[in-house]
Amino acid sequence: MVIEKMTKDILKKFLPGEQKVFTLPNFEKAQSAAVQAYKAKNYEETYGWKFSARIGDPMEGTMQRSVTITRLA
């Protein structure tokens, strides 16, 4: 899924054990998405949920990066 930025609303839709791959415009946005996933456990509406996030290599010929996010709990 191609997105411009990660939002809390996207993270709230994850089910336990679910994994999704997102494409973001550049490394900075991908890193921001990963941080948002890690911090989700502190959001009131997702309190206690845990995510893992892995940033992929740059996509050939572009600045885009993929981020794989998994809801652990």
N, C-alpha and C positions, 0 to 999 in steps of 0.2 A: 504494500500500500504506500503510495506517495503522499507525503504530508509536508506542510511548510514548517510546522512545529508540533511538539508533543503537548497535549493538554490533559488536565485532570479527568475531563470527560472521557477521553480515550482510555485512560487507565482504569476508570471505573467499570468499563464494559468487559474487562478480562475476567474469565472464570479461573478457579484454581487449576493449575497445571497447564493452562493455555499459553501458547507461544505464538507471537506474531513478528513479522519482519516489516520494518518501515524504511522507506527511502527518504532521506532528508537532503536539502540542497548542498550542505557542506559539513566539514568536520565540526565546526563550532555548534551548529544546530544539532548534530548527532550527539555531541557530548552533552549538550543541554538536555536532550531527551533522556539520555542515560541517567543523568543526575536527577531529573524529575522522577524517573521510575524508582531510583533508590530512596528518594525522600518521600515517596507515597505513603510509607508506613506512618508518617506523621500527620497526614491530612485527616481532618475530622471525619470526612465521608469514607475514607478507606483505612481508618486506623487499624494498625496491626498487619495490614497486607504487606507481603514481601515480594519484591521483584528482583530479577537479575537482568542485566543488560550487557550486550556485547556489541561493540562498534566494529563494523567490517572494514576491509580495505577500500580505498577509493575505487569507484567504478571507472573502468577504462574510458579515457577521453573526456571525463567530466570531473567535477569537484564533489559530486554526490557521494554520500556514504549511506550504507545500510546500518540499521540498528535492530538487533534481535532482542526482544523483550519477552521474558517469561514470568508469569505470576507463580510464585512458589507457595504462598500461603494466603 
